[in-house]
């Protein structure tokens, strides 16, 4: 099966497909609607052949349904019919979950995306569970995202931010009984020393995750089961 993978971000929409080596980047931003995104992707990939579409969405997704509008894009995403727009079967997961899929190497893995916010997903024995840990309370009335997201980095500075990343990783790894943690997102590269039991991810893993979404049929449970 040839799969078109779309990784939607607040500044760029990144696109790659089976059989292609070079990804396409399309500027996004606060005026990007789903209709504009689909049109731009179809225009940029007019000569590509694909049978299905995987989409990584910057927001909560449950059973393939978008639960909230994205923070850094235009409104209109919730309820949009991507299957009809692309005229192909479509699977949609949270963008952190898609990158987690591409980073997974077995066992119990916690993925944390250190970007504008804090993306999170847990994979246990090939079963993906997207999570929304970012807005849980952490310290002094603030959330995890307030400390280890971009706002925390800018408020605290790199040194204090790194300390809080270590604490957050330790807390969440322990609470979720993860065997290991993968740190992705653009700000993960700012860490001088990785916390114990962690490794760096790679944003390119999102495309591998998009391919893996179709490796097995939907399990029918609350999660997505996939193979390698």
Buried (B, 14 or more C-beta within 10 A) or exposed (E): EBBBBBBBBBEBBBBBBBEBEEBBBBEBEEEBBBEBBBEBBBEBBEEBEBEBBBBBBBBBBEEBEBEEEBEBBBEBBEEBEBBEBBEBBBBBBBBBBBBBBBBBEEEBBBBBBBBBBBBBBBBBEBBBBBBBBBEEEBEEEEBBBBBBBBBBBEEBEEEEBBEBBBBBBBEBBEEBEBEBBBBBBBBBEEBEEBBEBBEEBBBEBBBBBBBBBBBEEBEEEEBBBBEE
